[in-house]
Each structure stands twice: as structure tokens, then as C-alpha cells.
Amino acid sequence: MNQTHPASVPASDAGSPADLHAIVMQSLDDDQAQETISIPLAGKSSIADYMVVASGRSSRQVASMAQKLAERIKQQTGRIARIEGLPAADWVLVDAGDVIVHLFRPEVRSFYNLERMWGFSDAPPAPPAAAAL
């Protein structure tokens, strides 16, 4: 995975969904996300190939993780990730196209329980990003 893509690289040349997923997982690991779960959606949904759900300890950490993730995606792939929910940062959605990331404060995450909706309520947390590469 080339980590020095210029920002002008079109999204179609920015690597595979698996490459983008690896960037997301590494970024969340670097920012100390908690209880990160990756849900493969390829063949199950047309919205994305992966959905990643993670928690931050506070609204400030959730906001910071989302902003850093969007910056890293842009730097490494040239893709622009859309961010929603940043002002309150209780639940922030980062849409990077092939990978959708939901970042929550713990109590908000347990209330919505997205993992259960996708049949992953008993899924173990994803391995650290270094193991996923």
C-alpha cells in the first residue's frame, strides 16, 4: 500500500476497498478507538464493502478520530470522506465510499446497537490494525 498518494489521485485509482479498510483500521488503532468491530458487507449490501463501528471515550475523542480519519483517507488515497454528526460528536458517521465508519460515545453506541442489527452482536472486536495488514 503506497502511503504517499498525491491528493490529485482519482478515487478509482486509490486502491481497493481492502486497502481503504486497512487505512481505516490503522487510523482507529492509532487513535486508540475502543471496541472496534469490522462488519464485511460485500455481497450483503450495496452501500459499502465494510462497515466499521468503534467507540471513543468522549465526544472530543470521537470528533478527533473522525477528523483525523478523514485527513488520513485524503492523504493516502485522494478520496474525500464525508463526515456527519461532528458538532455533537455523540455519533459521527464517516462515509469513505467503500467503507462506512460509525464512531460513538459508549452509551450512545449501546443504545443504537448497530452490530446487532447486522447480526454481529456477539462478534469479537477486530484485531489491531497491524494484524489486519
C-alpha distance (Angstrom), angle and dihedral (degrees) to the residues before:
residue distance angle dihedral
M1 . . .
N2 3.77 . .
Q3 3.79 109.4 .
T4 3.81 95.7 -170.3
H5 3.81 102.1 67.3
P6 3.78 109.8 152.5
A7 3.79 114.8 -119.5
S8 3.81 89.3 -113.4
V9 3.82 93.8 68.0
P10 3.81 108.5 118.1
A11 3.82 114.9 -120.7
S12 3.81 89.9 -115.4
D13 3.83 89.4 62.7
A14 3.80 95.3 41.3
G15 3.79 97.5 96.0
S16 3.75 137.2 -94.2
P17 3.80 128.0 -48.3
A18 3.82 86.5 -105.2
D19 3.84 90.1 56.4
L20 3.81 90.7 50.6
H21 3.81 90.1 46.9
A22 3.82 90.1 52.8
I23 3.83 90.3 51.7
V24 3.81 90.5 50.4
M25 3.80 93.7 48.0
Q26 3.81 92.6 47.3
S27 3.81 92.1 48.4
L28 3.81 92.6 50.5
D29 3.80 90.6 46.6
D30 3.82 90.9 49.7
D31 3.81 90.1 51.1
Q32 3.82 93.2 48.6
A33 3.80 97.3 -114.2
Q34 3.78 112.4 -177.0
E35 3.81 129.3 -130.5
T36 3.79 94.3 1.1
I37 3.79 112.9 -169.3
S38 3.78 124.8 -175.2
I39 3.79 117.4 -156.3
P40 3.82 116.7 -164.3
L41 3.81 109.0 -137.5
A42 3.82 100.8 173.3
G43 3.79 107.0 126.4
K44 3.83 91.6 9.3
S45 3.79 101.3 68.4
S46 3.77 138.2 12.0
I47 3.81 93.9 -142.7
A48 3.82 96.0 82.4
D49 3.80 144.3 -29.7
Y50 3.81 93.5 -115.9
M51 3.77 137.7 22.9
V52 3.79 116.5 -161.5
V53 3.80 122.1 -164.4
A54 3.80 121.6 -169.1
S55 3.78 140.9 157.1
G56 3.76 134.5 -131.9
R57 3.79 124.7 -157.4
S58 3.82 93.9 -122.2
S59 3.80 142.6 7.1
R60 3.79 88.2 -100.0
Q61 3.83 92.4 55.6
V62 3.83 91.8 45.3
A63 3.82 90.8 52.2
S64 3.80 92.5 45.7
M65 3.83 92.9 49.2
A66 3.81 91.1 50.3
Q67 3.80 94.2 49.0
K68 3.81 93.9 45.7
L69 3.81 91.0 46.5
A70 3.81 91.8 53.1
E71 3.82 90.5 47.8
R72 3.82 92.9 49.3
I73 3.80 92.2 47.9
K74 3.81 90.6 51.6
Q75 3.82 93.2 46.0
Q76 3.79 95.6 46.5
T77 3.81 101.9 36.0
G78 3.79 108.7 15.3
R79 3.81 89.5 -122.8
I80 3.78 121.3 134.1
A81 3.79 111.3 -134.0
R82 3.79 116.8 -153.5
I83 3.79 117.1 -134.1
E84 3.80 125.2 -157.3
G85 3.79 129.1 -179.8
L86 3.78 96.4 29.7
P87 3.83 99.4 133.6
A88 3.84 94.6 62.9
A89 3.83 94.9 23.5
D90 3.82 93.3 -160.8
W91 3.82 89.5 119.0
V92 3.78 118.5 8.3
L93 3.79 123.2 -173.9
V94 3.80 118.8 -154.5
D95 3.80 111.0 -168.4
A96 3.80 110.9 -164.6
G97 3.80 95.0 165.0
D98 3.81 104.5 -114.1
V99 3.81 91.4 33.8
I100 3.80 124.9 47.7
V101 3.81 115.3 -164.9
H102 3.81 125.2 -161.6
L103 3.81 114.8 -165.8
F104 3.79 118.0 -170.5
R105 3.75 143.8 176.2
P106 3.86 103.4 -116.6
E107 3.82 97.6 -108.4
V108 3.81 92.3 48.6
R109 3.81 90.9 48.2
S110 3.80 92.6 52.6
F111 3.82 90.7 48.4
Y112 3.84 94.9 54.1
N113 3.83 95.9 32.3
L114 3.82 96.3 -167.8
E115 3.80 92.1 176.1
R116 3.81 90.8 64.8
M117 3.80 91.4 50.6
W118 3.81 88.6 57.7
G119 3.81 93.4 43.4
F120 3.80 95.3 -104.6
S121 3.79 101.0 110.5
D122 3.80 92.4 123.6
A123 3.80 96.0 37.3
P124 3.77 115.5 131.1
P125 3.80 116.8 -120.5
A126 3.79 114.7 -87.2
P127 3.81 115.6 -94.5
P128 3.80 116.9 -101.7
A129 3.79 112.7 -77.7
A130 3.81 93.1 -108.3
A131 3.82 89.5 62.1
A132 3.82 91.2 48.7
L133 3.82 92.6 57.4
